[in-house]
Amino acid sequence: MKKRYRIKDNEEFQYVFKNGKSFANRQLVLYYIEKPGQKHFRIGLSVGKKIGNAVMRNQIKRYLRQAFLELEDSVRPTKDIIIIARYPTRQMDFHQVKKSLVHLLTKKGCLSKNSRTF
């Protein structure tokens, strides 16, 4: 995933938190907002220190970035998406993280209807 498709600024995170919608399951929290003029979706990742040490947090972020990379053609381009990892994520492997992410994105209509995710 290219760096220009990532949300990094605190102001952008806060804008999505305040004005966007959210949905969660046990492992992940999804915040998203529509950006009609946007040509590509953008993602922001947050993994708190309660999850584990830096190695664990970075591994979870790599899993999430890879999952988005594999779903890139399926995610609707007009969205800004923020994913917050919860504590149970530390026990999961890549396929479980991807399945949880697909569940959230499908429930909230962030994936195209005709996309094949697995």
PDB file as gemmi writes it, atoms N, CA and C in Angstrom:
CRYST1    1.000    1.000    1.000  90.00  90.00  90.00 P 1                      
ATOM      1  N   MET A   1       0.839  -1.171   0.000  1.00  0.00           N  
ATOM      2  CA  MET A   1       0.000   0.000   0.000  1.00  0.00           C  
ATOM      3  C   MET A   1       0.889   1.241   0.000  1.00  0.00           C  
ATOM      4  N   LYS A   2       0.605   2.151  -0.892  1.00  0.00           N  
ATOM      5  CA  LYS A   2       1.415   3.355  -1.019  1.00  0.00           C  
ATOM      6  C   LYS A   2       1.164   4.286   0.165  1.00  0.00           C  
ATOM      7  N   LYS A   3       2.197   5.011   0.536  1.00  0.00           N  
ATOM      8  CA  LYS A   3       2.092   5.871   1.714  1.00  0.00           C  
ATOM      9  C   LYS A   3       1.103   7.010   1.521  1.00  0.00           C  
ATOM     10  N   ARG A   4       0.880   7.415   0.287  1.00  0.00           N  
ATOM     11  CA  ARG A   4      -0.067   8.515   0.070  1.00  0.00           C  
ATOM     12  C   ARG A   4      -1.507   8.076   0.330  1.00  0.00           C  
ATOM     13  N   TYR A   5      -1.729   6.780   0.463  1.00  0.00           N  
ATOM     14  CA  TYR A   5      -3.061   6.264   0.759  1.00  0.00           C  
ATOM     15  C   TYR A   5      -3.255   5.984   2.247  1.00  0.00           C  
ATOM     16  N   ARG A   6      -2.372   6.524   3.068  1.00  0.00           N  
ATOM     17  CA  ARG A   6      -2.483   6.328   4.512  1.00  0.00           C  
ATOM     18  C   ARG A   6      -2.878   7.628   5.189  1.00  0.00           C  
ATOM     19  N   ILE A   7      -3.612   7.511   6.264  1.00  0.00           N  
ATOM     20  CA  ILE A   7      -3.972   8.662   7.087  1.00  0.00           C  
ATOM     21  C   ILE A   7      -2.946   8.727   8.209  1.00  0.00           C  
ATOM     22  N   LYS A   8      -2.230   9.835   8.313  1.00  0.00           N  
ATOM     23  CA  LYS A   8      -1.172   9.960   9.307  1.00  0.00           C  
ATOM     24  C   LYS A   8      -1.404  11.110  10.290  1.00  0.00           C  
ATOM     25  N   ASP A   9      -2.002  12.196   9.829  1.00  0.00           N  
ATOM     26  CA  ASP A   9      -2.140  13.390  10.662  1.00  0.00           C  
ATOM     27  C   ASP A   9      -3.195  13.203  11.740  1.00  0.00           C  
ATOM     28  N   ASN A  10      -2.899  13.728  12.913  1.00  0.00           N  
ATOM     29  CA  ASN A  10      -3.831  13.656  14.030  1.00  0.00           C  
ATOM     30  C   ASN A  10      -5.144  14.364  13.693  1.00  0.00           C  
ATOM     31  N   GLU A  11      -5.068  15.480  12.956  1.00  0.00           N  
ATOM     32  CA  GLU A  11      -6.281  16.214  12.594  1.00  0.00           C  
ATOM     33  C   GLU A  11      -7.200  15.360  11.721  1.00  0.00           C  
ATOM     34  N   GLU A  12      -6.619  14.593  10.808  1.00  0.00           N  
ATOM     35  CA  GLU A  12      -7.426  13.729   9.944  1.00  0.00           C  
ATOM     36  C   GLU A  12      -8.055  12.590  10.743  1.00  0.00           C  
ATOM     37  N   PHE A  13      -7.297  12.022  11.685  1.00  0.00           N  
ATOM     38  CA  PHE A  13      -7.856  10.997  12.564  1.00  0.00           C  
ATOM     39  C   PHE A  13      -9.040  11.567  13.348  1.00  0.00           C  
ATOM     40  N   GLN A  14      -8.841  12.732  13.933  1.00  0.00           N  
ATOM     41  CA  GLN A  14      -9.895  13.341  14.745  1.00  0.00           C  
ATOM     42  C   GLN A  14     -11.128  13.673  13.909  1.00  0.00           C  
ATOM     43  N   TYR A  15     -10.927  14.112  12.677  1.00  0.00           N  
ATOM     44  CA  TYR A  15     -12.048  14.419  11.791  1.00  0.00           C  
ATOM     45  C   TYR A  15     -12.890  13.171  11.526  1.00  0.00           C  
ATOM     46  N   VAL A  16     -12.229  12.054  11.258  1.00  0.00           N  
ATOM     47  CA  VAL A  16     -12.953  10.804  11.001  1.00  0.00           C  
ATOM     48  C   VAL A  16     -13.651  10.335  12.276  1.00  0.00           C  
ATOM     49  N   PHE A  17     -12.988  10.448  13.428  1.00  0.00           N  
ATOM     50  CA  PHE A  17     -13.605  10.033  14.689  1.00  0.00           C  
ATOM     51  C   PHE A  17     -14.861  10.848  14.991  1.00  0.00           C  
ATOM     52  N   LYS A  18     -14.791  12.159  14.776  1.00  0.00           N  
ATOM     53  CA  LYS A  18     -15.909  13.033  15.142  1.00  0.00           C  
ATOM     54  C   LYS A  18     -17.050  12.997  14.133  1.00  0.00           C  
ATOM     55  N   ASN A  19     -16.733  12.944  12.851  1.00  0.00           N  
ATOM     56  CA  ASN A  19     -17.755  13.070  11.815  1.00  0.00           C  
ATOM     57  C   ASN A  19     -18.124  11.756  11.145  1.00  0.00           C  
ATOM     58  N   GLY A  20     -17.336  10.730  11.358  1.00  0.00           N  
ATOM     59  CA  GLY A  20     -17.576   9.456  10.686  1.00  0.00           C  
ATOM     60  C   GLY A  20     -18.489   8.535  11.474  1.00  0.00           C  
ATOM     61  N   LYS A  21     -18.669   7.361  10.936  1.00  0.00           N  
ATOM     62  CA  LYS A  21     -19.482   6.329  11.574  1.00  0.00           C  
ATOM     63  C   LYS A  21     -18.554   5.221  12.040  1.00  0.00           C  
ATOM     64  N   SER A  22     -19.039   4.423  12.999  1.00  0.00           N  
ATOM     65  CA  SER A  22     -18.186   3.359  13.523  1.00  0.00           C  
ATOM     66  C   SER A  22     -18.948   2.046  13.618  1.00  0.00           C  
ATOM     67  N   PHE A  23     -18.184   0.987  13.642  1.00  0.00           N  
ATOM     68  CA  PHE A  23     -18.709  -0.365  13.794  1.00  0.00           C  
ATOM     69  C   PHE A  23     -17.584  -1.203  14.376  1.00  0.00           C  
ATOM     70  N   ALA A  24     -17.932  -2.189  15.188  1.00  0.00           N  
ATOM     71  CA  ALA A  24     -16.881  -2.962  15.852  1.00  0.00           C  
ATOM     72  C   ALA A  24     -17.276  -4.422  15.983  1.00  0.00           C  
ATOM     73  N   ASN A  25     -16.266  -5.256  16.077  1.00  0.00           N  
ATOM     74  CA  ASN A  25     -16.443  -6.627  16.526  1.00  0.00           C  
ATOM     75  C   ASN A  25     -15.464  -6.823  17.685  1.00  0.00           C  
ATOM     76  N   ARG A  26     -15.249  -8.041  18.122  1.00  0.00           N  
ATOM     77  CA  ARG A  26     -14.399  -8.261  19.296  1.00  0.00           C  
ATOM     78  C   ARG A  26     -12.937  -7.900  19.049  1.00  0.00           C  
ATOM     79  N   GLN A  27     -12.491  -7.981  17.814  1.00  0.00           N  
ATOM     80  CA  GLN A  27     -11.076  -7.790  17.531  1.00  0.00           C  
ATOM     81  C   GLN A  27     -10.720  -6.395  17.023  1.00  0.00           C  
ATOM     82  N   LEU A  28     -11.599  -5.787  16.236  1.00  0.00           N  
ATOM     83  CA  LEU A  28     -11.277  -4.535  15.562  1.00  0.00           C  
ATOM     84  C   LEU A  28     -12.416  -3.532  15.693  1.00  0.00           C  
ATOM     85  N   VAL A  29     -12.066  -2.254  15.628  1.00  0.00           N  
ATOM     86  CA  VAL A  29     -13.045  -1.173  15.547  1.00  0.00           C  
ATOM     87  C   VAL A  29     -12.805  -0.466  14.219  1.00  0.00           C  
ATOM     88  N   LEU A  30     -13.877  -0.204  13.491  1.00  0.00           N  
ATOM     89  CA  LEU A  30     -13.798   0.444  12.185  1.00  0.00           C  
ATOM     90  C   LEU A  30     -14.475   1.805  12.262  1.00  0.00           C  
ATOM     91  N   TYR A  31     -13.767   2.860  11.905  1.00  0.00           N  
ATOM     92  CA  TYR A  31     -14.334   4.193  11.715  1.00  0.00           C  
ATOM     93  C   TYR A  31     -14.189   4.517  10.238  1.00  0.00           C  
ATOM     94  N   TYR A  32     -15.235   5.088   9.650  1.00  0.00           N  
ATOM     95  CA  TYR A  32     -15.148   5.425   8.233  1.00  0.00           C  
ATOM     96  C   TYR A  32     -15.978   6.663   7.938  1.00  0.00           C  
ATOM     97  N   ILE A  33     -15.606   7.337   6.862  1.00  0.00           N  
ATOM     98  CA  ILE A  33     -16.330   8.520   6.419  1.00  0.00           C  
ATOM     99  C   ILE A  33     -16.272   8.572   4.899  1.00  0.00           C  
ATOM    100  N   GLU A  34     -17.343   9.063   4.293  1.00  0.00           N  
ATOM    101  CA  GLU A  34     -17.407   9.222   2.830  1.00  0.00           C  
ATOM    102  C   GLU A  34     -16.617  10.453   2.412  1.00  0.00           C  
ATOM    103  N   LYS A  35     -15.850  10.312   1.357  1.00  0.00           N  
ATOM    104  CA  LYS A  35     -15.144  11.436   0.727  1.00  0.00           C  
ATOM    105  C   LYS A  35     -15.439  11.354  -0.769  1.00  0.00           C  
ATOM    106  N   PRO A  36     -16.531  11.970  -1.242  1.00  0.00           N  
ATOM    107  CA  PRO A  36     -16.995  11.764  -2.619  1.00  0.00           C  
ATOM    108  C   PRO A  36     -15.987  12.078  -3.721  1.00  0.00           C  
ATOM    109  N   GLY A  37     -15.126  13.060  -3.567  1.00  0.00           N  
ATOM    110  CA  GLY A  37     -14.205  13.419  -4.635  1.00  0.00           C  
ATOM    111  C   GLY A  37     -12.930  12.595  -4.682  1.00  0.00           C  
ATOM    112  N   GLN A  38     -12.790  11.676  -3.779  1.00  0.00           N  
ATOM    113  CA  GLN A  38     -11.551  10.909  -3.638  1.00  0.00           C  
ATOM    114  C   GLN A  38     -11.469   9.779  -4.660  1.00  0.00           C  
ATOM    115  N   LYS A  39     -10.290   9.572  -5.229  1.00  0.00           N  
ATOM    116  CA  LYS A  39     -10.113   8.530  -6.244  1.00  0.00           C  
ATOM    117  C   LYS A  39      -9.630   7.202  -5.666  1.00  0.00           C  
ATOM    118  N   HIS A  40      -9.130   7.199  -4.436  1.00  0.00           N  
ATOM    119  CA  HIS A  40      -8.620   5.982  -3.806  1.00  0.00           C  
ATOM    120  C   HIS A  40      -8.927   6.055  -2.310  1.00  0.00           C  
ATOM    121  N   PHE A  41      -9.262   4.928  -1.718  1.00  0.00           N  
ATOM    122  CA  PHE A  41      -9.515   4.925  -0.281  1.00  0.00           C  
ATOM    123  C   PHE A  41      -8.213   5.178   0.475  1.00  0.00           C  
ATOM    124  N   ARG A  42      -8.339   5.683   1.709  1.00  0.00           N  
ATOM    125  CA  ARG A  42      -7.178   5.882   2.564  1.00  0.00           C  
ATOM    126  C   ARG A  42      -7.424   5.156   3.877  1.00  0.00           C  
ATOM    127  N   ILE A  43      -6.349   4.639   4.476  1.00  0.00           N  
ATOM    128  CA  ILE A  43      -6.501   3.932   5.744  1.00  0.00           C  
ATOM    129  C   ILE A  43      -5.584   4.530   6.801  1.00  0.00           C  
ATOM    130  N   GLY A  44      -6.053   4.432   8.038  1.00  0.00           N  
ATOM    131  CA  GLY A  44      -5.255   4.777   9.202  1.00  0.00           C  
ATOM    132  C   GLY A  44      -5.327   3.613  10.169  1.00  0.00           C  
ATOM    133  N   LEU A  45      -4.210   3.278  10.770  1.00  0.00           N  
ATOM    134  CA  LEU A  45      -4.155   2.145  11.688  1.00  0.00           C  
ATOM    135  C   LEU A  45      -3.740   2.630  13.066  1.00  0.00           C  
ATOM    136  N   SER A  46      -4.371   2.054  14.086  1.00  0.00           N  
ATOM    137  CA  SER A  46      -4.016   2.386  15.452  1.00  0.00           C  
ATOM    138  C   SER A  46      -3.981   1.107  16.276  1.00  0.00           C  
ATOM    139  N   VAL A  47      -2.844   0.867  16.903  1.00  0.00           N  
ATOM    140  CA  VAL A  47      -2.679  -0.288  17.784  1.00  0.00           C  
ATOM    141  C   VAL A  47      -2.086   0.246  19.080  1.00  0.00           C  
ATOM    142  N   GLY A  48      -2.870   0.201  20.155  1.00  0.00           N  
ATOM    143  CA  GLY A  48      -2.446   0.779  21.425  1.00  0.00           C  
ATOM    144  C   GLY A  48      -1.378  -0.026  22.138  1.00  0.00           C  
ATOM    145  N   LYS A  49      -0.760   0.608  23.118  1.00  0.00           N  
ATOM    146  CA  LYS A  49       0.320  -0.038  23.862  1.00  0.00           C  
ATOM    147  C   LYS A  49      -0.168  -1.185  24.738  1.00  0.00           C  
ATOM    148  N   LYS A  50      -1.455  -1.231  25.029  1.00  0.00           N  
ATOM    149  CA  LYS A  50      -1.996  -2.327  25.837  1.00  0.00           C  
ATOM    150  C   LYS A  50      -1.975  -3.652  25.076  1.00  0.00           C  
ATOM    151  N   ILE A  51      -1.854  -3.591  23.772  1.00  0.00           N  
ATOM    152  CA  ILE A  51      -1.848  -4.800  22.938  1.00  0.00           C  
ATOM    153  C   ILE A  51      -0.581  -5.616  23.179  1.00  0.00           C  
ATOM    154  N   GLY A  52       0.539  -4.946  23.340  1.00  0.00           N  
ATOM    155  CA  GLY A  52       1.791  -5.669  23.538  1.00  0.00           C  
ATOM    156  C   GLY A  52       2.980  -4.770  23.267  1.00  0.00           C  
ATOM    157  N   ASN A  53       4.136  -5.374  23.140  1.00  0.00           N  
ATOM    158  CA  ASN A  53       5.340  -4.593  22.886  1.00  0.00           C  
ATOM    159  C   ASN A  53       5.375  -4.135  21.424  1.00  0.00           C  
ATOM    160  N   ALA A  54       6.404  -3.402  21.061  1.00  0.00           N  
ATOM    161  CA  ALA A  54       6.488  -2.816  19.721  1.00  0.00           C  
ATOM    162  C   ALA A  54       6.474  -3.877  18.629  1.00  0.00           C  
ATOM    163  N   VAL A  55       7.109  -5.008  18.885  1.00  0.00           N  
ATOM    164  CA  VAL A  55       7.143  -6.080  17.886  1.00  0.00           C  
ATOM    165  C   VAL A  55       5.729  -6.581  17.599  1.00  0.00           C  
ATOM    166  N   MET A  56       4.943  -6.800  18.648  1.00  0.00           N  
ATOM    167  CA  MET A  56       3.570  -7.287  18.498  1.00  0.00           C  
ATOM    168  C   MET A  56       2.702  -6.252  17.779  1.00  0.00           C  
ATOM    169  N   ARG A  57       2.826  -4.986  18.179  1.00  0.00           N  
ATOM    170  CA  ARG A  57       2.017  -3.929  17.557  1.00  0.00           C  
ATOM    171  C   ARG A  57       2.353  -3.780  16.078  1.00  0.00           C  
ATOM    172  N   ASN A  58       3.628  -3.822  15.746  1.00  0.00           N  
ATOM    173  CA  ASN A  58       4.030  -3.698  14.342  1.00  0.00           C  
ATOM    174  C   ASN A  58       3.579  -4.895  13.523  1.00  0.00           C  
ATOM    175  N   GLN A  59       3.589  -6.074  14.113  1.00  0.00           N  
ATOM    176  CA  GLN A  59       3.117  -7.268  13.410  1.00  0.00           C  
ATOM    177  C   GLN A  59       1.632  -7.135  13.070  1.00  0.00           C  
ATOM    178  N   ILE A  60       0.841  -6.651  14.012  1.00  0.00           N  
ATOM    179  CA  ILE A  60      -0.590  -6.472  13.767  1.00  0.00           C  
ATOM    180  C   ILE A  60      -0.804  -5.441  12.662  1.00  0.00           C  
ATOM    181  N   LYS A  61      -0.040  -4.357  12.691  1.00  0.00           N  
ATOM    182  CA  LYS A  61      -0.161  -3.343  11.635  1.00  0.00           C  
ATOM    183  C   LYS A  61       0.238  -3.906  10.277  1.00  0.00           C  
ATOM    184  N   ARG A  62       1.262  -4.742  10.227  1.00  0.00           N  
ATOM    185  CA  ARG A  62       1.644  -5.384   8.963  1.00  0.00           C  
ATOM    186  C   ARG A  62       0.531  -6.290   8.459  1.00  0.00           C  
ATOM    187  N   TYR A  63      -0.090  -7.049   9.358  1.00  0.00           N  
ATOM    188  CA  TYR A  63      -1.212  -7.911   8.972  1.00  0.00           C  
ATOM    189  C   TYR A  63      -2.342  -7.078   8.364  1.00  0.00           C  
ATOM    190  N   LEU A  64      -2.683  -5.973   9.015  1.00  0.00           N  
ATOM    191  CA  LEU A  64      -3.783  -5.137   8.526  1.00  0.00           C  
ATOM    192  C   LEU A  64      -3.439  -4.492   7.183  1.00  0.00           C  
ATOM    193  N   ARG A  65      -2.217  -4.002   7.032  1.00  0.00           N  
ATOM    194  CA  ARG A  65      -1.820  -3.407   5.747  1.00  0.00           C  
ATOM    195  C   ARG A  65      -1.844  -4.438   4.628  1.00  0.00           C  
ATOM    196  N   GLN A  66      -1.376  -5.655   4.918  1.00  0.00           N  
ATOM    197  CA  GLN A  66      -1.382  -6.714   3.908  1.00  0.00           C  
ATOM    198  C   GLN A  66      -2.809  -7.103   3.540  1.00  0.00           C  
ATOM    199  N   ALA A  67      -3.691  -7.154   4.523  1.00  0.00           N  
ATOM    200  CA  ALA A  67      -5.089  -7.481   4.242  1.00  0.00           C  
ATOM    201  C   ALA A  67      -5.706  -6.422   3.331  1.00  0.00           C  
ATOM    202  N   PHE A  68      -5.433  -5.142   3.608  1.00  0.00           N  
ATOM    203  CA  PHE A  68      -5.944  -4.085   2.736  1.00  0.00           C  
ATOM    204  C   PHE A  68      -5.328  -4.170   1.347  1.00  0.00           C  
ATOM    205  N   LEU A  69      -4.069  -4.539   1.262  1.00  0.00           N  
ATOM    206  CA  LEU A  69      -3.418  -4.688  -0.037  1.00  0.00           C  
ATOM    207  C   LEU A  69      -4.105  -5.769  -0.861  1.00  0.00           C  
ATOM    208  N   GLU A  70      -4.469  -6.873  -0.225  1.00  0.00           N  
ATOM    209  CA  GLU A  70      -5.154  -7.956  -0.930  1.00  0.00           C  
ATOM    210  C   GLU A  70      -6.590  -7.586  -1.287  1.00  0.00           C  
ATOM    211  N   LEU A  71      -7.196  -6.690  -0.515  1.00  0.00           N  
ATOM    212  CA  LEU A  71      -8.580  -6.275  -0.760  1.00  0.00           C  
ATOM    213  C   LEU A  71      -8.667  -4.976  -1.551  1.00  0.00           C  
ATOM    214  N   GLU A  72      -7.548  -4.470  -2.019  1.00  0.00           N  
ATOM    215  CA  GLU A  72      -7.481  -3.140  -2.627  1.00  0.00           C  
ATOM    216  C   GLU A  72      -8.506  -2.925  -3.739  1.00  0.00           C  
ATOM    217  N   ASP A  73      -8.697  -3.910  -4.595  1.00  0.00           N  
ATOM    218  CA  ASP A  73      -9.637  -3.763  -5.705  1.00  0.00           C  
ATOM    219  C   ASP A  73     -11.089  -3.829  -5.249  1.00  0.00           C  
ATOM    220  N   SER A  74     -11.332  -4.348  -4.064  1.00  0.00           N  
ATOM    221  CA  SER A  74     -12.695  -4.533  -3.577  1.00  0.00           C  
ATOM    222  C   SER A  74     -13.200  -3.376  -2.723  1.00  0.00           C  
ATOM    223  N   VAL A  75     -12.291  -2.620  -2.117  1.00  0.00           N  
ATOM    224  CA  VAL A  75     -12.697  -1.539  -1.221  1.00  0.00           C  
ATOM    225  C   VAL A  75     -13.148  -0.344  -2.048  1.00  0.00           C  
ATOM    226  N   ARG A  76     -14.258   0.243  -1.648  1.00  0.00           N  
ATOM    227  CA  ARG A  76     -14.781   1.406  -2.374  1.00  0.00           C  
ATOM    228  C   ARG A  76     -13.836   2.596  -2.230  1.00  0.00           C  
ATOM    229  N   PRO A  77     -13.579   3.307  -3.323  1.00  0.00           N  
ATOM    230  CA  PRO A  77     -12.532   4.337  -3.322  1.00  0.00           C  
ATOM    231  C   PRO A  77     -12.890   5.624  -2.595  1.00  0.00           C  
ATOM    232  N   THR A  78     -14.127   5.854  -2.271  1.00  0.00           N  
ATOM    233  CA  THR A  78     -14.523   7.140  -1.695  1.00  0.00           C  
ATOM    234  C   THR A  78     -14.545   7.127  -0.175  1.00  0.00           C  
ATOM    235  N   LYS A  79     -13.761   6.285   0.449  1.00  0.00           N  
ATOM    236  CA  LYS A  79     -13.804   6.149   1.906  1.00  0.00           C  
ATOM    237  C   LYS A  79     -12.456   6.481   2.541  1.00  0.00           C  
ATOM    238  N   ASP A  80     -12.522   7.110   3.704  1.00  0.00           N  
ATOM    239  CA  ASP A  80     -11.398   7.184   4.623  1.00  0.00           C  
ATOM    240  C   ASP A  80     -11.725   6.210   5.742  1.00  0.00           C  
ATOM    241  N   ILE A  81     -10.832   5.282   6.022  1.00  0.00           N  
ATOM    242  CA  ILE A  81     -11.096   4.202   6.969  1.00  0.00           C  
ATOM    243  C   ILE A  81     -10.009   4.198   8.031  1.00  0.00           C  
ATOM    244  N   ILE A  82     -10.436   4.107   9.296  1.00  0.00           N  
ATOM    245  CA  ILE A  82      -9.496   3.957  10.402  1.00  0.00           C  
ATOM    246  C   ILE A  82      -9.819   2.651  11.114  1.00  0.00           C  
ATOM    247  N   ILE A  83      -8.802   1.858  11.364  1.00  0.00           N  
ATOM    248  CA  ILE A  83      -8.944   0.583  12.060  1.00  0.00           C  
ATOM    249  C   ILE A  83      -8.194   0.669  13.385  1.00  0.00           C  
ATOM    250  N   ILE A  84      -8.888   0.333  14.461  1.00  0.00           N  
ATOM    251  CA  ILE A  84      -8.265   0.268  15.777  1.00  0.00           C  
ATOM    252  C   ILE A  84      -8.277  -1.188  16.220  1.00  0.00           C  
ATOM    253  N   ALA A  85      -7.113  -1.700  16.561  1.00  0.00           N  
ATOM    254  CA  ALA A  85      -6.999  -3.097  16.998  1.00  0.00           C  
ATOM    255  C   ALA A  85      -7.299  -3.194  18.490  1.00  0.00           C  
ATOM    256  N   ARG A  86      -8.039  -4.221  18.863  1.00  0.00           N  
ATOM    257  CA  ARG A  86      -8.332  -4.500  20.265  1.00  0.00           C  
ATOM    258  C   ARG A  86      -7.431  -5.631  20.768  1.00  0.00           C  
ATOM    259  N   TYR A  87      -7.477  -5.861  22.071  1.00  0.00           N  
ATOM    260  CA  TYR A  87      -6.578  -6.824  22.712  1.00  0.00           C  
ATOM    261  C   TYR A  87      -6.624  -8.230  22.114  1.00  0.00           C  
ATOM    262  N   PRO A  88      -7.796  -8.803  21.778  1.00  0.00           N  
ATOM    263  CA  PRO A  88      -7.798 -10.175  21.231  1.00  0.00           C  
ATOM    264  C   PRO A  88      -7.034 -10.327  19.913  1.00  0.00           C  
ATOM    265  N   THR A  89      -6.733  -9.242  19.251  1.00  0.00           N  
ATOM    266  CA  THR A  89      -6.014  -9.307  17.978  1.00  0.00           C  
ATOM    267  C   THR A  89      -4.616  -9.897  18.150  1.00  0.00           C  
ATOM    268  N   ARG A  90      -4.045  -9.759  19.317  1.00  0.00           N  
ATOM    269  CA  ARG A  90      -2.681 -10.249  19.534  1.00  0.00           C  
ATOM    270  C   ARG A  90      -2.578 -11.764  19.430  1.00  0.00           C  
ATOM    271  N   GLN A  91      -3.690 -12.478  19.602  1.00  0.00           N  
ATOM    272  CA  GLN A  91      -3.693 -13.942  19.532  1.00  0.00           C  
ATOM    273  C   GLN A  91      -3.946 -14.456  18.115  1.00  0.00           C  
ATOM    274  N   MET A  92      -4.208 -13.560  17.169  1.00  0.00           N  
ATOM    275  CA  MET A  92      -4.673 -13.961  15.846  1.00  0.00           C  
ATOM    276  C   MET A  92      -3.530 -14.033  14.835  1.00  0.00           C  
ATOM    277  N   ASP A  93      -3.702 -14.926  13.857  1.00  0.00           N  
ATOM    278  CA  ASP A  93      -2.765 -14.960  12.742  1.00  0.00           C  
ATOM    279  C   ASP A  93      -3.325 -14.104  11.605  1.00  0.00           C  
ATOM    280  N   PHE A  94      -2.594 -14.042  10.494  1.00  0.00           N  
ATOM    281  CA  PHE A  94      -2.982 -13.160   9.395  1.00  0.00           C  
ATOM    282  C   PHE A  94      -4.371 -13.477   8.850  1.00  0.00           C  
ATOM    283  N   HIS A  95      -4.681 -14.748   8.654  1.00  0.00           N  
ATOM    284  CA  HIS A  95      -5.961 -15.115   8.051  1.00  0.00           C  
ATOM    285  C   HIS A  95      -7.135 -14.756   8.954  1.00  0.00           C  
ATOM    286  N   GLN A  96      -6.958 -14.864  10.248  1.00  0.00           N  
ATOM    287  CA  GLN A  96      -8.014 -14.477  11.177  1.00  0.00           C  
ATOM    288  C   GLN A  96      -8.208 -12.962  11.181  1.00  0.00           C  
ATOM    289  N   VAL A  97      -7.111 -12.221  11.119  1.00  0.00           N  
ATOM    290  CA  VAL A  97      -7.203 -10.760  11.073  1.00  0.00           C  
ATOM    291  C   VAL A  97      -7.915 -10.332   9.794  1.00  0.00           C  
ATOM    292  N   LYS A  98      -7.553 -10.941   8.681  1.00  0.00           N  
ATOM    293  CA  LYS A  98      -8.188 -10.602   7.405  1.00  0.00           C  
ATOM    294  C   LYS A  98      -9.673 -10.937   7.434  1.00  0.00           C  
ATOM    295  N   LYS A  99     -10.036 -12.081   7.989  1.00  0.00           N  
ATOM    296  CA  LYS A  99     -11.440 -12.480   8.068  1.00  0.00           C  
ATOM    297  C   LYS A  99     -12.234 -11.494   8.924  1.00  0.00           C  
ATOM    298  N   SER A 100     -11.668 -11.065  10.035  1.00  0.00           N  
ATOM    299  CA  SER A 100     -12.324 -10.091  10.898  1.00  0.00           C  
ATOM    300  C   SER A 100     -12.484  -8.750  10.183  1.00  0.00           C  
ATOM    301  N   LEU A 101     -11.466  -8.336   9.453  1.00  0.00           N  
ATOM    302  CA  LEU A 101     -11.520  -7.083   8.706  1.00  0.00           C  
ATOM    303  C   LEU A 101     -12.564  -7.152   7.597  1.00  0.00           C  
ATOM    304  N   VAL A 102     -12.599  -8.257   6.870  1.00  0.00           N  
ATOM    305  CA  VAL A 102     -13.594  -8.428   5.803  1.00  0.00           C  
ATOM    306  C   VAL A 102     -15.002  -8.380   6.390  1.00  0.00           C  
ATOM    307  N   HIS A 103     -15.189  -8.981   7.552  1.00  0.00           N  
ATOM    308  CA  HIS A 103     -16.496  -8.952   8.216  1.00  0.00           C  
ATOM    309  C   HIS A 103     -16.935  -7.514   8.474  1.00  0.00           C  
ATOM    310  N   LEU A 104     -16.040  -6.697   9.029  1.00  0.00           N  
ATOM    311  CA  LEU A 104     -16.378  -5.303   9.310  1.00  0.00           C  
ATOM    312  C   LEU A 104     -16.661  -4.522   8.033  1.00  0.00           C  
ATOM    313  N   LEU A 105     -15.798  -4.664   7.047  1.00  0.00           N  
ATOM    314  CA  LEU A 105     -15.962  -3.907   5.803  1.00  0.00           C  
ATOM    315  C   LEU A 105     -17.229  -4.309   5.060  1.00  0.00           C  
ATOM    316  N   THR A 106     -17.581  -5.578   5.106  1.00  0.00           N  
ATOM    317  CA  THR A 106     -18.792  -6.044   4.435  1.00  0.00           C  
ATOM    318  C   THR A 106     -20.035  -5.525   5.143  1.00  0.00           C  
ATOM    319  N   LYS A 107     -20.033  -5.581   6.461  1.00  0.00           N  
ATOM    320  CA  LYS A 107     -21.196  -5.137   7.238  1.00  0.00           C  
ATOM    321  C   LYS A 107     -21.516  -3.671   6.995  1.00  0.00           C  
ATOM    322  N   LYS A 108     -20.493  -2.862   6.820  1.00  0.00           N  
ATOM    323  CA  LYS A 108     -20.711  -1.428   6.671  1.00  0.00           C  
ATOM    324  C   LYS A 108     -20.661  -0.939   5.228  1.00  0.00           C  
ATOM    325  N   GLY A 109     -20.646  -1.844   4.283  1.00  0.00           N  
ATOM    326  CA  GLY A 109     -20.737  -1.451   2.881  1.00  0.00           C  
ATOM    327  C   GLY A 109     -19.488  -0.804   2.323  1.00  0.00           C  
ATOM    328  N   CYS A 110     -18.349  -1.077   2.903  1.00  0.00           N  
ATOM    329  CA  CYS A 110     -17.099  -0.522   2.387  1.00  0.00           C  
ATOM    330  C   CYS A 110     -16.511  -1.382   1.281  1.00  0.00           C  
ATOM    331  N   LEU A 111     -17.024  -2.593   1.115  1.00  0.00           N  
ATOM    332  CA  LEU A 111     -16.578  -3.475   0.036  1.00  0.00           C  
ATOM    333  C   LEU A 111     -17.595  -3.455  -1.093  1.00  0.00           C  
ATOM    334  N   SER A 112     -17.128  -3.642  -2.307  1.00  0.00           N  
ATOM    335  CA  SER A 112     -18.023  -3.723  -3.456  1.00  0.00           C  
ATOM    336  C   SER A 112     -18.903  -4.957  -3.325  1.00  0.00           C  
ATOM    337  N   LYS A 113     -20.088  -4.890  -3.864  1.00  0.00           N  
ATOM    338  CA  LYS A 113     -21.037  -5.997  -3.757  1.00  0.00           C  
ATOM    339  C   LYS A 113     -20.566  -7.239  -4.506  1.00  0.00           C  
ATOM    340  N   ASN A 114     -19.909  -7.048  -5.645  1.00  0.00           N  
ATOM    341  CA  ASN A 114     -19.528  -8.191  -6.475  1.00  0.00           C  
ATOM    342  C   ASN A 114     -18.100  -8.666  -6.214  1.00  0.00           C  
ATOM    343  N   SER A 115     -17.511  -8.248  -5.106  1.00  0.00           N  
ATOM    344  CA  SER A 115     -16.121  -8.628  -4.844  1.00  0.00           C  
ATOM    345  C   SER A 115     -16.033 -10.012  -4.214  1.00  0.00           C  
ATOM    346  N   ARG A 116     -14.947 -10.698  -4.551  1.00  0.00           N  
ATOM    347  CA  ARG A 116     -14.652 -11.995  -3.932  1.00  0.00           C  
ATOM    348  C   ARG A 116     -13.504 -11.756  -2.966  1.00  0.00           C  
ATOM    349  N   THR A 117     -13.729 -12.052  -1.698  1.00  0.00           N  
ATOM    350  CA  THR A 117     -12.729 -11.731  -0.689  1.00  0.00           C  
ATOM    351  C   THR A 117     -11.888 -12.923  -0.283  1.00  0.00           C  
ATOM    352  N   PHE A 118     -12.378 -14.143  -0.461  1.00  0.00           N  
ATOM    353  CA  PHE A 118     -11.588 -15.324  -0.096  1.00  0.00           C  
ATOM    354  C   PHE A 118     -11.568 -16.301  -1.225  1.00  0.00           C  
TER     355      PHE A 118                                                      
END                                                                             
